[in-house]
Amino acid sequence: MDDDNGTPVADVLVVGAGAAGLSLAYRLATCGSTTVTLVEPPEGPLRPPERTWCYWAPDPDEFADAADATWSRLRVHGPDGTEVTVDPAPLRYRMLRSAPFERLVYAALDRHPGARVVRATADAVREVPGGAEVRCVTPEGRTLALRARRVFDSRPPRTLPPARTLLLQHFRGWFVRTCAERFDPAVAELMDFRVPQPRHGLAFGYVLPLAADRALIEYTEFSRAPLTVDAYETALGHYCRTVLRLGAFTVEAAEQGVIPMTDGRFPRRAGSAVFRIGTAGGATRPATGYTFAAVQRQSRAIAAALGDGRASVPPPYGRRALAMDAVLLRALDTGRIDGPEFFTRLFRRTPAERLLRFLDGATSPWEDIGIGLHTPVAPMLRTAIELPFLPRRPRPGPTAAPRREESRR
């Protein structure tokens, strides 16, 4: 449908084709009652490379056919080599690559007569009578104005909101193939702390086996600034050769990203008809960097609200979860707790399924208290007491777009 000036109009316009934009477009297309336009960057330097998203969910999972791999067991290695392997049943850890997920979403959009995809670079979003307008530039350099009653913008924020604490989860990963069978395809290594620890923050290895001789292997840090590519490559080489002892292997592909971990409050509304979703709308869990599961909750809630004639973006996490994350981030940033020991202890002392629900913000207050008793109580309590007196300060944005929106999370 067009307006009087020939400008296309839809019920909903989704800006960006990362995890958040694709997921919302998919939900709206499968609901079928809303006309939706997805604006995604054309092929070129502004289009992000293929990304990896991970999440946990019970069977059956609607994205199972698009998933590259799933794992029934999770493992954490402490700094001293202590191994903790857990079974989070009924949950399973899943890895989803962006290319098959895009194909799944585009197939749903093709089946919905009220959906379309516009390949253009979104430039500006502004309110107009009756809705909002997105100014875009086509691959040919032509300016395009798209109007909709509501716009959901998933582009990463240019600046981060004022915060008391900001850490970055930054990483580089290799897709490797070994000459011998080195991996157990049933076990995902979530955190391997047998790597040199930085003076500030923490570091760990991350191993997702795709076959007995193939895996995604990452070096990840929680710290205040990213590393150079050479530094990541050195750390990955040390982890693969010295810690994992892979023997001969080849690197078939690489990926790299930065995820903000902050207690800043992300506004989910930018106007009466413009909304923020994904990382820009607070869907990244501050203490872990995981985003994909929250994006699914957010997308389902938005689709349900639109079906009822309302427009809203609910908070991806409750206040209690965000308050606990703020305490943990501050405790890590000040060095009051030992990060590797903290996370290893959580996995050792907490039932796996409960811990994953806790990381997803889905536990009860009593469960939260029980988990909290397995943490260093004194430094966490001291941090909780001081937080209300700390000012929120402007923070620069990350130097690279997050992938787990999210990238892996």
C-alpha positions in Angstrom: 0.0 0.0 0.0 1.3 3.5 -0.8 0.5 6.9 0.7 -0.6 9.9 -1.4 3.0 10.7 -2.3 3.7 7.2 -3.5 5.8 6.4 -0.4 5.3 2.7 0.6 3.4 2.2 3.8 3.4 -0.9 6.1 2.0 -1.7 9.5 5.6 -2.4 10.7 9.0 -1.6 9.4 12.0 -3.5 10.9 15.4 -1.9 10.5 18.4 -4.2 10.4 18.8 -7.9 9.7 20.8 -9.1 12.8 19.3 -11.6 15.2 16.8 -9.1 16.6 15.6 -7.7 13.3 15.3 -11.1 11.6 13.6 -12.6 14.7 10.9 -9.9 14.8 10.3 -10.1 11.1 9.9 -13.9 11.4 7.4 -13.6 14.3 5.3 -11.0 12.4 5.4 -13.1 9.2 4.3 -16.3 10.9 1.5 -14.4 12.7 0.2 -13.3 9.3 -2.0 -10.4 10.4 0.5 -7.6 10.1 2.2 -6.2 7.0 5.9 -5.9 7.6 8.9 -4.6 5.7 12.4 -5.7 6.6 15.2 -3.2 5.7 18.6 -4.9 5.5 22.0 -3.7 4.2 22.9 -4.8 0.7 26.0 -6.8 -0.1 29.0 -4.7 0.6 31.2 -3.4 3.5 28.2 -2.3 5.6 26.7 -5.8 5.6 28.0 -7.8 8.6 29.9 -11.1 7.9 28.3 -14.4 8.9 27.7 -14.5 12.7 27.2 -17.2 15.3 24.5 -17.2 17.9 24.1 -19.6 20.8 21.4 -20.2 23.3 19.8 -22.9 25.4 16.3 -24.3 25.0 14.3 -27.5 25.6 13.2 -29.8 22.8 11.3 -29.4 20.6 13.0 -26.2 19.4 11.5 -24.2 16.4 15.0 -23.4 15.0 16.3 -27.0 15.3 16.4 -27.5 11.5 18.6 -24.4 11.1 21.0 -25.1 14.0 24.5 -26.2 13.1 25.0 -28.2 16.3 23.5 -29.0 19.7 25.1 -30.2 22.9 23.6 -32.2 25.8 26.4 -31.5 28.2 28.4 -28.4 29.2 31.9 -28.2 30.7 33.9 -25.6 32.7 37.6 -25.9 33.4 38.9 -24.0 36.5 42.3 -22.3 36.4 43.8 -25.3 38.2 42.5 -27.7 35.6 39.6 -28.9 37.7 36.8 -30.1 35.3 33.1 -29.6 35.9 30.8 -31.3 33.4 27.1 -30.9 33.8 23.9 -32.1 32.1 21.3 -29.2 31.9 18.4 -31.5 30.8 15.8 -30.7 29.6 17.7 -27.8 28.2 20.2 -28.2 25.3 22.9 -25.7 24.2 22.5 -24.8 20.5 24.6 -23.0 17.9 22.9 -21.2 15.1 24.8 -19.6 12.2 23.3 -16.5 10.6 23.1 -17.8 7.0 20.7 -20.7 7.7 18.7 -18.5 10.1 18.4 -15.9 7.4 17.1 -18.6 4.9 14.5 -19.7 7.4 13.3 -16.1 8.0 13.3 -15.2 4.3 11.2 -18.4 3.5 8.6 -17.3 6.1 8.6 -13.8 4.6 8.1 -15.2 1.1 5.0 -17.2 2.4 3.4 -14.1 3.9 1.7 -11.8 1.2 2.1 -8.8 3.4 5.8 -9.0 3.9 8.7 -7.8 1.8 12.5 -7.3 2.1 14.2 -4.0 1.0 17.9 -4.1 0.6 19.2 -0.6 1.4 21.3 1.2 4.0 19.1 2.8 6.6 20.3 6.4 7.2 17.8 8.2 9.5 14.6 7.4 11.3 12.1 10.2 12.1 8.6 10.6 13.3 6.0 11.7 10.7 2.2 12.1 11.0 0.6 8.7 11.4 3.9 6.9 12.1 7.6 7.1 11.2 9.8 7.3 8.2 13.1 5.6 7.4 15.4 7.3 5.0 17.5 4.7 3.1 20.1 4.6 0.3 19.8 1.9 -2.3 22.8 0.1 -3.8 22.5 2.4 -6.8 22.8 5.5 -4.6 19.2 6.5 -4.8 17.4 7.9 -1.7 14.4 5.9 -0.6 11.8 7.0 2.0 9.9 4.2 3.6 7.0 4.9 5.9 5.2 2.6 8.4 2.8 3.0 11.3 5.6 1.7 13.6 9.3 1.3 13.2 11.4 -1.2 15.2 15.1 -0.3 15.0 17.6 -3.1 15.7 20.8 -1.3 14.7 23.6 -1.3 17.4 23.6 1.9 19.4 26.2 4.5 18.4 26.7 5.4 22.1 26.0 3.5 25.2 23.8 4.9 28.0 25.3 6.4 31.2 26.4 3.6 33.5 28.2 2.9 36.7 30.1 0.0 35.2 31.1 -0.9 31.6 33.1 -4.0 30.6 33.4 -5.4 27.1 33.1 -9.0 26.3 35.5 -9.2 23.3 36.7 -12.3 21.4 38.1 -13.9 18.4 37.3 -17.4 17.2 38.7 -19.9 14.8 36.8 -22.6 13.0 39.4 -25.3 13.1 39.8 -28.8 11.5 42.3 -31.2 13.2 44.2 -34.0 11.6 43.1 -36.4 14.4 39.8 -36.7 16.3 40.3 -34.3 19.3 36.7 -33.3 20.3 33.7 -34.8 22.0 30.7 -33.6 19.9 28.4 -34.1 22.8 30.2 -31.6 25.2 30.4 -27.8 24.8 33.2 -26.1 26.7 31.5 -22.9 28.0 34.5 -21.5 30.0 38.0 -22.8 30.1 40.1 -20.7 32.5 43.3 -22.5 31.8 44.6 -19.5 29.9 46.8 -16.6 31.2 44.5 -14.1 33.0 44.7 -10.4 32.3 45.6 -8.0 35.1 42.1 -6.6 34.9 39.0 -8.7 34.2 39.1 -12.3 33.2 39.8 -14.5 30.1 38.7 -18.0 29.0 38.6 -20.4 26.1 35.3 -21.5 24.5 35.0 -24.7 22.5 32.0 -25.8 20.4 32.7 -29.1 18.7 31.0 -29.5 15.4 32.4 -33.0 14.8 35.2 -35.1 16.3 37.7 -33.2 14.1 36.0 -29.8 13.8 35.2 -27.0 16.3 34.7 -23.3 16.8 37.3 -22.3 19.3 37.4 -18.8 20.8 39.5 -16.7 23.1 37.3 -14.4 25.1 38.0 -11.6 27.6 35.8 -9.6 30.0 37.8 -6.4 30.3 37.7 -2.6 29.6 39.2 -2.6 26.1 39.5 -5.0 23.1 42.8 -6.5 21.9 44.6 -6.2 18.6 44.1 -8.9 16.1 47.7 -10.1 16.6 47.1 -10.4 20.3 43.9 -12.5 19.8 45.8 -14.7 17.3 48.6 -15.2 19.8 46.2 -16.1 22.6 44.2 -18.5 20.3 47.4 -20.2 19.2 48.6 -20.7 22.8 45.2 -22.1 23.8 44.9 -24.5 20.8 48.5 -25.8 20.9 49.5 -25.6 24.6 46.2 -26.0 26.5 44.1 -28.1 24.2 47.1 -29.9 22.6 45.3 -30.2 19.3 48.3 -31.2 17.3 48.2 -30.3 13.6 45.2 -28.3 12.6 44.0 -25.8 10.0 42.0 -22.6 10.5 39.1 -22.6 8.0 37.5 -19.3 9.0 37.6 -16.7 11.8 35.1 -14.4 13.5 35.6 -11.5 16.0 33.3 -9.3 18.0 32.7 -7.0 20.9 29.7 -7.1 23.3 28.9 -4.3 25.8 28.4 -5.5 29.4 27.0 -2.6 31.2 24.4 -1.6 33.9 23.3 1.3 31.8 19.6 1.6 31.1 18.8 1.2 27.4 15.7 3.1 26.3 13.3 0.9 24.4 11.4 3.8 22.9 12.8 6.5 20.6 9.4 8.2 19.9 5.7 7.5 19.8 6.1 5.2 16.8 9.8 4.3 17.0 11.1 1.5 19.2 14.5 -0.1 19.9 15.0 -3.8 19.9 17.9 -6.2 20.4 21.1 -4.9 22.0 19.9 -1.4 21.4 16.7 -2.2 23.4 18.5 -3.9 26.3 18.3 -7.5 25.2 22.0 -8.3 25.9 22.3 -9.8 29.4 24.7 -7.5 31.2 26.7 -10.1 33.1 27.0 -12.7 30.4 26.6 -11.1 26.9 23.9 -13.6 25.9 21.2 -12.1 23.7 19.5 -14.6 21.4 17.1 -16.1 23.8 16.0 -12.6 25.1 15.5 -11.5 21.5 13.1 -14.4 21.0 11.1 -13.4 24.2 11.1 -9.8 23.1 9.9 -10.6 19.5 7.1 -12.9 20.7 5.9 -10.2 23.1 5.9 -7.5 20.4 4.1 -9.7 18.0 1.4 -10.5 20.6 1.0 -6.8 21.5 0.6 -5.8 17.9 -1.9 -8.5 17.4 -3.9 -6.9 20.2 -3.6 -3.5 18.7 -0.9 -2.3 21.1 2.7 -1.3 20.5 5.3 -2.0 23.2 8.7 -3.4 23.7 8.8 -5.1 27.1 12.0 -5.2 29.2 13.9 -8.4 28.3 15.0 -8.9 31.9 13.3 -8.2 35.3 14.6 -5.6 37.7 15.9 -8.2 40.1 18.1 -9.9 37.4 19.5 -6.5 36.3 20.2 -5.5 39.9 22.2 -8.7 40.4 24.1 -8.2 37.1 25.0 -4.6 38.2 26.5 -6.0 41.4 28.5 -8.7 39.6 29.8 -6.3 37.0 31.0 -3.9 39.7 32.6 -6.7 41.7 34.4 -7.9 38.7 35.5 -4.5 37.6 36.9 -3.6 41.0 38.7 -6.9 41.4 36.8 -7.8 44.6 36.0 -11.2 43.3 38.1 -13.6 41.3 36.2 -14.1 38.1 37.5 -17.6 37.1 36.9 -18.9 40.7 33.4 -17.2 40.8 32.1 -18.9 37.6 33.7 -22.2 38.3 32.1 -22.3 41.8 28.7 -21.5 40.4 28.8 -24.4 37.9 30.2 -26.8 40.6 27.6 -26.0 43.3 24.4 -25.2 41.4 22.2 -27.6 39.5 22.9 -27.0 35.8 19.3 -26.5 34.7 18.7 -24.0 37.5 21.9 -22.2 36.7 21.0 -21.7 33.1 17.5 -20.5 34.1 19.3 -18.1 36.4 21.5 -16.8 33.6 18.4 -16.3 31.6 16.6 -14.3 34.4 14.0 -17.0 34.8 14.5 -18.1 38.4 12.4 -17.4 41.5 13.6 -15.1 44.3 14.2 -18.1 46.6 16.3 -19.8 43.8 18.3 -16.6 43.4 19.0 -16.5 47.2 20.2 -20.1 47.1 22.5 -19.4 44.1 23.7 -16.2 45.8 24.9 -18.1 48.8 27.3 -20.0 46.6 29.1 -16.7 45.7 31.6 -14.7 47.8 29.0 -13.1 50.1 31.1 -10.3 51.8 32.5 -8.6 48.6 29.1 -9.0 46.8 27.3 -7.4 49.8 29.8 -4.6 50.0 29.3 -3.9 46.3 25.5 -4.0 46.6 25.6 -1.4 49.4 27.8 1.0 47.5 26.1 0.8 44.1 23.2 3.2 44.9 25.7 6.0 45.7 27.7 5.7 42.5 26.9 8.1 39.6 26.1 6.9 36.2 28.6 8.4 33.7 28.6 8.6 29.9 30.4 5.7 28.3 31.8 5.3 24.8 30.4 2.6 22.6 32.3 -0.5 21.6 34.6 -0.3 18.7 33.0 -3.3 16.9 29.4 -4.3 16.5 28.3 -7.1 18.8 27.7 -10.4 17.1 25.9 -12.6 19.7 23.3 -10.4 18.6 24.2 -12.7 20.4 28.0 -13.3 17.5 27.8 -16.2 19.8 25.4 -15.0 22.4 
